[in-house]
């Protein structure tokens, strides 16, 4: 295939991908399996992009947290935030599974003030909620918005201590260990929302390399009553697996509200609970 043909395929794939999704946040490890010698190093890329595992959006100053197999926090080293990505190193000194994650907790909502509906500022956190609501506000409606994206690496034999639930947002509890995935073999992941099984939510898995193919090759699953989703991997590579609840801010405004007489000002609708989760996993051939 000529370079011109590759560019046409890439453009078509990018267009199709953009029509089905917004930019995606991800962590990409340099490798997922280590021997466990006690003196190995991991490099992680962190980015927000439309084409998976390519840098096509501005870099973000995320603070990644690395949890070692014994539950301790491992310091991130050599951190650099560039224009299109962030990169950092992690020393792999213990045997077992590590979790590398970026999380955010925000509050969205509205209140009435002087007969008008006001929205909470973007980026309001639980700690800053009191300051974000002015004196005299009534009918305050709030909901949490949690975002989590992560990846996992294992030195030696896989362990499961890092998968304990925090009880907040969407979390993945493995039935099949994320560092033990292979082509043609079934894998099961359990998803929780606020510590309870997340039943009936859509889960997608998309392999990287979208830029160089016309088909996104998305795998779709839905969680059962126990919050479990099942996949069988058709090919090797890095996959972005994601689940979410709630819509994006502003989606509900597509249909204008029915006007209400001034004597009875409209009451703010309760905001929708939102949470998102994504992980990068490697499927071995």
C-alpha positions as CSV (number, residue, x, y, z in Angstrom):
1,X,0.0,0.0,0.0
2,X,1.3,3.4,-0.9
3,X,1.9,6.2,1.5
4,X,-1.0,8.1,-0.1
5,X,-3.3,5.2,0.4
6,X,-2.3,4.9,4.0
7,X,-3.1,8.5,4.5
8,X,-6.5,8.1,3.0
9,X,-7.2,5.1,5.3
10,X,-5.9,7.0,8.3
11,X,-8.1,9.9,7.5
12,X,-11.2,7.7,7.1
13,X,-10.4,5.9,10.4
14,X,-9.9,9.2,12.2
15,X,-13.2,10.5,10.9
16,X,-15.1,7.4,11.9
17,X,-13.5,7.3,15.3
18,X,-14.3,11.0,15.9
19,X,-18.0,10.4,15.0
20,X,-18.3,7.7,17.7
21,X,-16.4,9.2,20.6
22,X,-14.8,12.2,22.2
23,X,-11.2,12.4,23.2
24,X,-10.1,9.5,25.5
25,X,-7.8,9.7,28.5
26,X,-5.3,6.9,28.8
27,X,-2.1,5.6,30.5
28,X,0.2,3.5,28.3
29,X,2.9,1.5,30.0
30,X,6.1,0.7,28.2
31,X,5.6,-2.9,29.2
32,X,3.2,-4.8,31.4
33,X,5.2,-7.9,32.6
34,X,8.6,-7.8,34.4
35,X,10.8,-10.6,35.6
36,X,10.8,-9.4,39.2
37,X,14.5,-8.9,39.6
38,X,13.9,-6.0,42.0
39,X,15.7,-3.4,39.9
40,X,13.5,-2.8,36.8
41,X,12.0,0.4,35.4
42,X,8.6,1.2,33.9
43,X,7.9,4.3,31.7
44,X,4.3,5.5,31.3
45,X,2.8,7.8,28.8
46,X,-0.3,9.8,29.8
47,X,-2.4,11.6,27.2
48,X,-5.8,12.7,26.1
49,X,-6.5,11.8,22.4
50,X,-9.0,10.8,19.8
51,X,-6.6,8.3,18.1
52,X,-5.8,5.8,20.8
53,X,-2.2,5.9,21.9
54,X,-1.3,8.8,19.7
55,X,-0.8,12.3,21.0
56,X,-3.3,14.6,19.3
57,X,-4.6,16.8,22.2
58,X,-2.9,19.2,24.6
59,X,-1.1,17.5,27.5
60,X,-2.6,17.6,31.0
61,X,-0.9,18.1,34.4
62,X,-2.4,14.9,35.9
63,X,-1.0,13.6,39.1
64,X,-0.6,9.8,38.7
65,X,-0.6,7.6,41.8
66,X,1.3,4.3,41.8
67,X,0.3,1.6,44.3
68,X,2.8,-1.2,44.9
69,X,1.8,-4.8,45.6
70,X,2.2,-4.2,49.4
71,X,-0.2,-1.2,49.3
72,X,2.5,1.5,49.6
73,X,2.7,4.5,47.3
74,X,5.6,4.4,44.9
75,X,7.0,7.8,43.9
76,X,6.8,8.9,40.3
77,X,10.2,9.9,38.9
78,X,11.5,11.9,36.0
79,X,8.0,13.4,35.3
80,X,7.7,15.6,32.3
81,X,4.6,17.4,31.0
82,X,4.9,18.3,27.3
83,X,2.6,20.0,24.9
84,X,0.9,16.7,23.9
85,X,1.6,14.2,26.6
86,X,3.0,13.5,30.0
87,X,5.6,10.9,30.7
88,X,7.1,9.5,33.9
89,X,9.1,6.6,35.3
90,X,8.4,4.1,38.0
91,X,10.9,1.8,39.7
92,X,9.6,-1.8,39.9
93,X,11.3,-3.1,43.0
94,X,8.6,-5.5,44.5
95,X,7.2,-8.7,43.1
96,X,3.5,-8.6,42.3
97,X,1.0,-6.3,40.6
98,X,1.2,-2.5,40.5
99,X,-1.7,-0.1,39.8
100,X,-1.0,3.2,38.1
101,X,-4.0,5.5,38.2
102,X,-5.3,9.1,37.7
103,X,-8.5,10.0,39.4
104,X,-10.6,13.1,39.8
105,X,-13.7,13.9,41.9
106,X,-15.9,16.9,41.1
107,X,-19.3,18.2,41.9
108,X,-21.8,19.5,39.3
109,X,-25.1,21.0,40.0
110,X,-27.2,24.2,40.2
111,X,-29.0,26.5,42.6
112,X,-31.6,29.3,42.5
113,X,-30.5,32.8,43.3
114,X,-32.7,35.9,42.8
115,X,-35.2,33.9,40.9
116,X,-32.6,32.6,38.4
117,X,-31.1,29.2,37.9
118,X,-27.3,29.3,38.3
119,X,-24.8,26.5,37.6
120,X,-21.9,25.5,39.8
121,X,-18.6,26.5,38.2
122,X,-16.7,23.8,36.2
123,X,-14.2,22.0,38.3
124,X,-16.0,22.4,41.6
125,X,-14.6,19.8,44.0
126,X,-16.3,18.3,47.1
127,X,-13.9,20.4,49.3
128,X,-14.8,23.6,47.4
129,X,-18.6,23.1,47.2
130,X,-19.4,25.3,50.2
131,X,-17.5,28.2,48.7
132,X,-19.0,27.7,45.3
133,X,-22.6,28.2,46.5
134,X,-23.2,31.9,47.4
135,X,-25.1,33.1,50.5
136,X,-28.8,33.2,49.9
137,X,-28.9,30.4,47.3
138,X,-31.8,28.0,47.5
139,X,-32.8,24.7,45.9
140,X,-29.2,23.5,45.7
141,X,-29.0,20.4,43.6
142,X,-25.7,18.5,43.3
143,X,-24.3,15.3,42.1
144,X,-20.8,13.7,42.0
145,X,-18.7,13.2,38.9
146,X,-15.9,10.8,39.3
147,X,-13.3,10.0,36.7
148,X,-10.7,7.2,36.8
149,X,-8.3,5.8,34.3
150,X,-5.5,3.4,35.1
151,X,-3.2,0.6,34.0
152,X,-1.5,-2.4,35.6
153,X,1.9,-4.0,35.5
154,X,3.2,-7.2,37.1
155,X,6.6,-8.3,38.3
156,X,6.8,-12.0,38.6
157,X,3.5,-13.6,39.6
158,X,0.3,-11.6,39.4
159,X,-1.3,-10.5,42.7
160,X,-4.6,-8.9,43.6
161,X,-4.1,-6.6,46.6
162,X,-4.2,-3.4,44.6
163,X,-7.7,-4.1,43.4
164,X,-9.5,-3.4,46.7
165,X,-12.5,-1.1,46.1
166,X,-12.5,2.5,47.4
167,X,-16.3,2.6,47.2
168,X,-16.2,5.7,45.0
169,X,-17.0,6.0,41.3
170,X,-16.6,3.2,38.8
171,X,-13.9,0.6,39.6
172,X,-12.8,-2.6,38.1
173,X,-12.3,-5.8,40.1
174,X,-10.8,-8.5,38.0
175,X,-12.1,-12.0,37.7
176,X,-9.5,-12.5,35.0
177,X,-6.3,-10.7,36.0
178,X,-5.6,-7.8,33.6
179,X,-2.0,-8.9,33.2
180,X,-3.1,-12.4,32.2
181,X,-4.9,-11.8,28.9
182,X,-4.3,-13.8,25.7
183,X,-5.8,-14.0,22.2
184,X,-8.7,-16.3,21.9
185,X,-9.1,-16.7,25.7
186,X,-12.2,-15.3,27.5
187,X,-11.7,-12.6,30.1
188,X,-14.1,-11.4,32.7
189,X,-14.0,-8.0,34.6
190,X,-16.4,-7.0,37.3
191,X,-17.3,-3.3,37.5
192,X,-18.5,-1.5,40.7
193,X,-20.2,1.8,41.1
194,X,-19.7,3.3,44.5
195,X,-18.7,-0.1,45.8
196,X,-21.7,-2.0,44.5
197,X,-22.1,-4.1,41.3
198,X,-22.7,-1.9,38.3
199,X,-25.4,-3.9,36.5
200,X,-26.5,-3.2,32.9
201,X,-23.8,-0.7,31.9
202,X,-22.1,-0.7,28.5
203,X,-18.4,-1.6,28.4
204,X,-16.2,-1.2,25.3
205,X,-12.8,-2.4,24.4
206,X,-10.9,-0.8,21.5
207,X,-7.4,-1.9,20.3
208,X,-4.8,0.7,19.6
209,X,-3.5,1.5,16.2
210,X,-6.7,3.1,14.9
211,X,-4.7,5.5,12.8
212,X,-3.6,2.7,10.5
213,X,-6.9,0.9,9.8
214,X,-10.4,1.8,8.5
215,X,-12.2,-0.3,11.1
216,X,-12.1,0.7,14.8
217,X,-12.6,-3.0,15.8
218,X,-14.5,-2.0,18.9
219,X,-15.7,-4.9,21.2
220,X,-19.0,-4.3,23.0
221,X,-20.2,-5.9,26.2
222,X,-22.8,-5.2,28.9
223,X,-22.5,-6.0,32.5
224,X,-24.7,-8.6,34.1
225,X,-26.5,-8.5,37.4
226,X,-23.2,-8.9,39.2
227,X,-21.5,-6.1,37.2
228,X,-19.4,-8.6,35.2
229,X,-18.5,-8.0,31.5
230,X,-17.0,-10.6,29.3
231,X,-14.6,-10.3,26.3
232,X,-12.7,-12.7,24.1
233,X,-9.8,-11.1,22.4
234,X,-9.5,-11.4,18.6
235,X,-5.9,-10.2,18.3
236,X,-2.9,-9.1,20.4
237,X,-2.0,-5.6,21.4
238,X,-2.9,-2.8,23.8
239,X,-6.6,-2.3,24.4
240,X,-8.5,0.6,25.9
241,X,-11.4,-0.7,28.1
242,X,-14.0,1.8,29.3
243,X,-17.3,2.1,31.1
244,X,-19.3,5.1,32.1
245,X,-22.7,6.2,33.6
246,X,-24.5,9.5,32.9
247,X,-24.1,11.9,30.0
248,X,-21.8,14.7,29.3
249,X,-22.5,18.1,30.7
250,X,-25.0,20.0,28.5
251,X,-26.6,17.0,26.8
252,X,-29.9,17.4,28.6
253,X,-30.2,21.0,27.2
254,X,-31.0,19.7,23.7
255,X,-34.8,20.2,24.3
256,X,-35.7,23.7,25.7
257,X,-37.7,23.6,28.9
258,X,-41.3,24.7,28.8
259,X,-41.7,28.3,30.0
260,X,-43.0,28.8,33.5
261,X,-45.0,31.8,34.7
262,X,-42.9,34.3,36.7
263,X,-45.0,33.7,39.8
264,X,-43.7,30.1,39.9
265,X,-40.0,30.2,38.9
266,X,-38.7,26.9,37.5
267,X,-36.9,24.7,39.9
268,X,-33.5,23.3,38.9
269,X,-33.5,19.7,37.9
270,X,-31.4,17.3,39.9
271,X,-28.1,16.7,38.0
272,X,-27.4,13.2,36.8
273,X,-24.8,11.1,38.6
274,X,-21.8,10.7,36.3
275,X,-18.7,8.5,36.5
276,X,-16.3,7.1,34.0
277,X,-13.6,4.5,34.0
278,X,-10.9,3.4,31.6
279,X,-8.0,1.1,31.7
280,X,-5.2,0.0,29.3
281,X,-4.5,-3.7,29.2
282,X,-2.2,-5.8,27.0
283,X,-3.4,-8.9,25.3
284,X,-0.6,-11.4,24.5
285,X,-0.5,-13.3,21.2
